[in-house]
Amino acid sequence: MNTLFALIIILIGVLNVLFPQAAWYLRAGWQFKNAEPSDAALIMGRVSGVIAILIGIVFLFP
């Protein structure tokens, strides 16, 4: 179970790092018309993706 959880967290982290704008849209962008994320929002999305990857690795290899 921990392995599955870790892989899901790592996958979410990788998607946040590679596609921060898509992740932002899924979190908040769908609520507004013609909204675009700020540069800070994209950077924080990537940072949170890296943190999620690290947490997933910790769960994968205890």
Secondary structure, DSSP 8 states (H G I E B T S, - for coil): -HHHHHHHHHHHHHHHHH-HHHHHHHHTGGGSTT----HHHHHHHHHHHHHHHHHHHHHH--
